Every structure is written in C-alpha cells, then in structure tokens.
C-alpha cells in the first residue's frame, strides 16, 4: 500500500480535488437552475397578487364591448401582467373607427387593474366588398398614459 501511495499520490490528490470541485459545481448548478416551485415569471408578478382579473370582470368587459353593433364578439385572455383583448369587427369602414371600439373595454376595466396590468388590443375584421380587412394591434402600458397603435398601413408605390 505504501508503494502504491508513493507511486500515485499526485494523481490521487489531483483526482480528489477534481472530484470535490465537480461536487461543488453540481451543488451550485442545482441551486441556480433547478429550483422547484417557481413559476415562469419569477417574482415579477408580486405587484398583482392583490389585483386579479376575475371572470366577472372579463364578462363585464366583453358585454360592454359587444354592445356596439359593429362588434361581433370579443375575447379576453390574461397572461402574467398582460391582458389580451381581441375584438372581432363587422362593417367598420376605417382604421380610425376600428380603434375607437376599444374605448368601452378600457372604460369598463377598474382603475386598479389599469394601474397594474398592460393591456393589448387586437382588432380583426375580414375583408368584404364594402369594407376593408382590418388587422391592427394596440397597447396601453402601465406607465403610459395613452394607447399606442401599430402602423399597418399599406405603402403605395408612387409613379416616378
């Protein structure tokens, strides 16, 4: 045994150090990456623990939105700190008129929800002979004061 130790002591010490380092790395990786029980948002949702978008609120927003004769249906999804409101339109002639259809939805939401959640709007209308196709998105950020709409206007080619 003495002969084995003298012949391989450097190798045994190095392998012991490597083994200890691998155990320490495995423990650190386990702590950093494999924590159980956390959701995908981490602690970013702590600010909305007391403010929930209930089914009652969703139903109120949908019923107020579909009161407009040009709105065929509305749908609400909540993911994290974002409320997605999809509004299906019919016989809306301009994008400006379509953008005005979100007013009922915004006014129906309680103030505490508007202060905690971002709101995304999707307005959809199929093209017919009388009306254009409308696919437009808008959002209202918690920190922002107004709605921001995407610019989806078609670029017309000019003749030169």
N, C-alpha and C positions, 0 to 999 in steps of 0.2 A: 504494500500500500504506500509506503514511503517513496518507493521508486516511482510509482505512478504519479503521486503528488508532485515530486520534483520534476518529472519529465513534462507534465501537462498543467502546472499550476497557473501559468499565464493564460492559457486557453480557458481553464475553469473559471478564473476571475473575470475574464472578458465576457464569457457566456453568462455568468451570474449578473454582471452589470447590464448586459443586453436584455436578459430576462426581466430584471427589475424595471428597466426603462419601458419595456413593452407592457408590463402590467400597469404602470403609472399612466402611459398613453391610453390604454384601454379604459381605465377609470375616468380619465379626463374626457375622452370621446363620449363615453356613456353619460356623463353629467351634462355635456354641452348639447349633444344631438338627440339623445333618446330619452328625454324627459316625457313621461307619460302623463296623460290627463290634461294637457294644454290643447286649446283649440287652435285653428289655423290663424287666428287673428292675434294671438298672444294677449297682451294687456291693453291693446288699443280700444277695446270695447268697454273698458271700465267706466267711461263717461256716460254710457247709455244704459247702465244697469237699472236705473230707476225710471227710465223713459222707454216704454215698449210700444211698438206699433201693433195694436191688438186687431183681432178680426173685426171688431165693432168699428174701429177707426177706418180700416180698409173698406168695409161695406159702406160707410158714410161717404167716403171719398168717391167710390165707384158710383153710388146712387146720385150724388150731386153732379158728377161728370156726365153721366148718360142722360141727365135731364135735358141736355142740349139736343135738339132734333138732328143735328148733323154728326153726333157721336153715336156710333152703333154699339160699341162695347168698350169697356176699359178693364185693365188687369193691373194688379199691384203685386210686386214681389219685393221682399226685403232680404238683403244680403249684407251682413256686417252693419256698417254705418250708412248704407246707401239704400234709398227707397227707389225702386224702378217702377214707373207708372207708364204703361203702354196704352195709348188711346187710338182706337180704330175709327176713322172718319168716313163720311159719305157726303158727297155733293159739296165739298169745300173747294172754292174756286182759286184761292191764292194761299201762298205760304203764310202771309201775314195773318189771314183769317184763321188758318190752322193753329198758329202759335197762340192766338187768343183763346183757344179752347182749354188751355191749361189753367186759366185763372180760377175756375171753380175748384179744381183739385187743390191748388195752393191755398185758397181761402178756407177750404174745409179742414185742412190739417191744423191741429192745435199748435200754438206757438212754441211750446216746449219741445215738440218733435222737430219743428223747423229750425230750432236753435241747436239741435244735437245731430241731425241726420242730413246728409247730402241727398238731393232729390234729382233723379234723372228722368227725363221725359222722352218718350219715343212716340212720334205721331206717324201713323200709317194710313194711306188711302190708295186704293187701286185706281188705275187709270181707266177712264171710260171715254165715250165720245164727247161728253160735256165737261169733264173735269180732268185736271192733270194728276199724274201719280205724285204722291207726296210721301217722302221718307225723310224725316228730319228728327234730329236729336237735340235736346236742350238739357241744361243742368243748372241747378242752383246749389252753390256751395254753402256750407255752414257759415263761412266767414264772408261770403259775398252778399251783396245787397240785392242783386237782380238776377234775372235769367240770362244765360249765355247760350246762344244757338249756334249750331254748326252751319257753315256756309256750303250748302249743297247745290247752289245754283249752277246751271249748265253754262259753260263758256261757249259763246257763239263765235264762230270763225268769221273774221272780218275779211272783206274782199279788198285787196290792195291793188 
